[in-house]
Amino acid sequence: MTHHHHDPGFAHPSPSLKPSLLRLSLGLRLCVVAAVSVVVWSLVVWAMA
């Protein structure tokens, strides 16, 4: 890794936030889990039919 300099008054930019389920509210996380569960169970029922 090489050392580098920034102009005075310019700092490193903040790192970008990546999407994460942990940053969502509890209600939204439960909705996501419910939707995934419905999709998985739909595929199970479809596969058994």
LINDAMO-V955413 format. One record per residue. N is the residue number from 1. PSI is psi in degrees with one decimal (999 if undefined). OMEGA is omega in whole degrees, -180 to 180 (none if undefined). BURIAL is + if it has 16 or more other C-alpha atoms within 10 Angstrom, else -. Layout:
# LINDAMO-V955413
n psi omega burial
N PSI OMEGA BURIAL
N PSI OMEGA BURIAL
This chain:
# LINDAMO-V955413
n psi omega burial
1 135.1 -179 -
2 152.9 177 -
3 138.8 180 -
4 161.0 -177 -
5 150.9 175 -
6 152.8 175 -
7 150.0 178 -
8 135.4 -180 -
9 -6.7 179 -
10 113.9 179 -
11 178.2 176 -
12 140.0 177 -
13 153.5 177 -
14 143.0 178 -
15 147.0 -180 -
16 145.2 178 -
17 132.4 178 -
18 149.2 180 -
19 140.1 -180 -
20 140.2 176 -
21 -26.3 -178 -
22 -19.3 180 -
23 -8.6 180 -
24 158.2 177 -
25 161.7 -178 -
26 -43.8 -180 -
27 -41.6 180 -
28 -38.2 176 -
29 -41.5 179 -
30 -37.2 177 -
31 -41.5 179 -
32 -45.3 -180 -
33 -40.4 179 -
34 -42.1 180 -
35 -42.8 178 -
36 -40.4 179 -
37 -42.5 178 -
38 -42.3 180 -
39 -45.4 -178 -
40 -46.8 -179 -
41 -33.0 175 -
42 -41.4 178 -
43 -37.2 178 -
44 -48.0 -180 -
45 -41.4 179 -
46 -40.2 -178 -
47 -32.2 -179 -
48 -16.5 -178 -
49 999 none -
